[in-house]
Amino acid sequence: MNDARIAVICGGSNEEREVSLSTGKAVAEALRVNFEVDVFEIKSDELPPGLDPERHVVFPALHGSFGEDGGLQNLLEDAGIAYAGTGPEGSRLCFAKQETKNAVLAAGVRVAPGMLFTLPCPFPEGETFRALAPSFFLKPDRQGSSVGLSEVVGVEQLRLLWGELKPGEWLLEKRIMGREITVGMLNGKDLGLVEIRPRGGSYDYRHKYTKGLTEYLFPAKINGVVENEIRAAARAAYTVCDCRDFARIDFMLNAEEESFFLEINTLPGLTATSLLPMSASCNGINFPKLVGEMVAPALRRFQPLEAIIKS
């Protein structure tokens, strides 16, 4: 295809650094089956020295801020470096959970009800808040990997928690009782559905990254009509949020088998307990093939200056 090397960027300076390092290691090992790979471990929100737009195509293996909020993508665009995954604007949108839900709702997809607030502020009141009660999920509006996620049972528990929250934007979401479902997207096509069954709690950071604390069913056993609805909703969300190359999209399924969109992950984890590889395996796509297909569109977009001049 060309002589590009794959530059895996991992690490970062946020709470998800260790998960990013695990993703970067797994991705680099898988890519080395078919490509020349350089690994760049970063500790600050800037491009690493040594990246060359004439030689490198970037595979972002960062999670959380800078990697998923469009910061990295903006710098790569400015430097003329080809990269895998969603562009700056789509990344920024999908990193803001409530803004993403607003866009997806406008596309005709049912979303989990919620309200956004910025601390410090008074304890919420009013009709919108009462419609979310009595049980909630509380999470930072801009954060990944379930960092800061709290399951809150009852208004009084929320009152006790309120004074302990850090300043910033928070999302209070209605707790939908039922099954958690995720579906991977690869080059605009939906992959297999995965059901997530955390043991003894919600699917928080600990359950997500500790082996044995969560059971996964893939493919998920879901009524065919409901499955088709989730798949259609995933495709609609992927499109309206300007996603590119790959993503993972999360839903809740209530007791009446109504599906509710939760969020989009534009740089999903790729570790031993990660969901996108499970989703891809439902389609017969093993891990090396998956990461190869994730980076393939970026390789097609790669145009070194010499090639541009010749054209």
SVG drawing of the C-alpha trace seen along z (x, -y; Angstrom):
<svg xmlns="http://www.w3.org/2000/svg" viewBox="-42 -27 55 43">
<polyline fill="none" stroke="black" stroke-width="0.4" points="0.0,0.0 2.9,-2.4 6.0,-2.5 4.4,-4.1 5.4,-3.1 2.7,-2.9 3.3,-5.2 1.4,-4.0 0.9,-6.9 0.1,-5.9 0.5,-6.9 -0.7,-10.5 -1.0,-12.4 -4.5,-11.7 -6.1,-9.0 -6.2,-6.5 -2.5,-6.4 -2.0,-2.8 -4.9,-1.6 -3.5,-3.5 -0.1,-1.9 -1.8,1.6 -3.7,0.7 -0.6,-0.6 1.4,2.5 -1.4,4.8 -1.9,2.8 1.8,2.6 2.3,6.3 -0.7,7.0 0.3,4.5 3.9,5.9 2.5,9.0 2.1,6.9 3.7,3.5 6.8,1.7 5.8,0.1 7.2,-2.7 5.8,-3.2 5.7,-6.7 4.9,-6.9 3.9,-10.5 3.6,-12.2 2.2,-15.6 -0.4,-16.9 1.8,-17.4 3.1,-15.5 6.1,-13.3 9.4,-14.3 10.3,-12.0 6.9,-11.9 7.4,-12.3 4.5,-13.1 6.6,-11.6 7.0,-8.2 4.4,-7.8 0.7,-7.0 -0.5,-7.4 -2.6,-4.9 -3.9,-6.8 -3.9,-4.5 -4.7,-7.3 -7.8,-7.4 -9.5,-10.3 -8.5,-13.9 -6.2,-14.9 -6.6,-11.6 -10.4,-11.5 -11.4,-15.1 -9.9,-16.1 -6.7,-17.7 -4.3,-15.1 -6.3,-15.1 -6.0,-18.9 -2.2,-18.7 -1.9,-15.8 -4.0,-17.8 -1.9,-20.9 1.3,-18.8 -0.1,-17.1 0.2,-13.6 -2.3,-10.9 -4.0,-9.1 -6.6,-6.4 -9.9,-7.3 -12.4,-10.1 -11.4,-13.7 -11.1,-16.7 -14.7,-17.8 -16.3,-14.4 -13.9,-13.5 -14.7,-16.7 -18.5,-16.1 -18.3,-12.4 -16.2,-13.3 -19.1,-15.5 -21.7,-13.0 -24.7,-15.2 -23.9,-17.0 -23.6,-13.7 -26.9,-12.5 -28.5,-15.7 -27.2,-15.1 -28.2,-11.4 -31.7,-12.3 -32.1,-14.8 -31.4,-11.9 -34.4,-10.0 -32.6,-7.7 -34.0,-7.1 -31.4,-8.2 -31.0,-7.8 -32.6,-10.8 -30.2,-13.1 -29.3,-16.6 -26.0,-18.5 -24.9,-20.8 -21.7,-22.7 -20.5,-22.6 -20.5,-24.5 -24.2,-25.0 -27.3,-24.5 -28.8,-21.0 -31.0,-20.3 -34.7,-20.8 -37.6,-21.0 -39.5,-18.8 -36.4,-17.6 -34.7,-16.4 -37.8,-14.7 -38.2,-12.8 -34.8,-11.2 -35.4,-10.1 -35.2,-8.0 -32.0,-6.3 -29.2,-7.8 -25.8,-7.4 -23.6,-10.4 -20.5,-10.9 -18.2,-13.6 -19.5,-14.9 -16.1,-14.7 -14.2,-11.6 -13.7,-8.1 -13.4,-4.5 -16.1,-5.1 -13.7,-7.3 -15.7,-9.0 -18.9,-7.0 -21.1,-6.6 -24.3,-4.7 -26.7,-6.7 -29.8,-5.1 -32.2,-7.7 -32.3,-11.5 -30.9,-11.5 -27.8,-9.6 -27.3,-12.1 -27.6,-15.0 -24.8,-13.4 -22.6,-13.0 -23.2,-16.4 -20.9,-18.3 -18.0,-15.9 -18.0,-16.4 -15.2,-18.2 -16.0,-21.5 -16.7,-21.0 -19.3,-19.7 -21.3,-16.6 -24.0,-14.5 -26.8,-13.2 -28.5,-10.3 -31.6,-8.3 -30.5,-4.8 -32.2,-2.4 -32.6,1.0 -31.8,3.8 -29.1,5.1 -26.0,3.1 -25.2,3.7 -22.4,2.4 -21.7,2.7 -18.5,2.0 -18.3,0.0 -15.7,0.7 -15.5,-1.5 -19.2,-2.4 -20.4,1.2 -21.9,2.5 -20.2,5.6 -21.5,8.0 -23.5,7.1 -21.9,7.7 -23.8,7.9 -22.0,6.6 -22.8,8.2 -20.9,6.7 -20.8,8.8 -21.9,7.1 -22.1,3.5 -22.2,1.2 -19.8,1.3 -17.4,-1.2 -13.6,-1.6 -12.8,1.3 -15.3,3.7 -14.1,2.7 -10.4,3.4 -10.3,6.2 -10.5,9.7 -13.3,11.8 -15.5,8.9 -17.6,8.8 -19.2,11.4 -19.4,10.8 -21.8,12.5 -20.9,12.2 -22.8,12.4 -25.5,11.1 -28.7,13.1 -31.3,10.5 -34.6,10.6 -34.0,10.1 -36.2,7.1 -34.5,5.4 -31.1,6.3 -31.9,4.7 -33.1,1.5 -29.9,1.3 -27.8,1.8 -29.8,-0.9 -29.4,-3.3 -25.6,-2.6 -25.2,-3.4 -27.3,-6.6 -25.2,-7.7 -22.0,-7.0 -23.1,-9.0 -24.6,-12.0 -21.6,-12.4 -19.2,-12.4 -17.3,-9.3 -14.7,-7.8 -12.9,-4.4 -14.0,-2.8 -15.9,-3.4 -17.8,-1.6 -21.4,-2.6 -23.1,-1.8 -26.8,-1.2 -29.1,-0.2 -31.9,2.2 -34.8,1.9 -37.2,4.6 -39.6,3.7 -36.7,4.3 -36.5,0.6 -33.0,-0.4 -31.5,-3.7 -28.3,-5.2 -25.6,-6.0 -22.4,-7.2 -19.9,-6.8 -16.2,-5.8 -14.1,-7.0 -10.9,-5.5 -12.1,-2.3 -9.8,-0.2 -7.9,2.6 -6.8,4.7 -7.5,8.3 -10.8,7.2 -11.8,4.7 -15.2,4.8 -14.4,3.8 -12.3,7.0 -15.2,9.1 -17.6,7.3 -15.3,7.9 -14.9,11.6 -18.6,12.1 -17.9,11.3 -14.9,13.7 -12.3,10.9 -9.4,11.7 -7.3,9.1 -4.5,8.7 -7.0,8.4 -9.1,5.9 -6.3,3.5 -5.1,3.9 -8.6,2.9 -8.7,0.0 -5.6,-1.6 -6.2,-0.7 -8.3,-3.8 -5.5,-6.0 -3.0,-4.2 -5.1,-5.0 -5.2,-8.7 -1.4,-8.8 0.1,-11.0 3.8,-11.9 4.9,-15.2 6.9,-13.4 3.8,-11.6 1.7,-14.8 4.4,-16.6 4.4,-13.8 0.6,-13.8"/>
</svg>
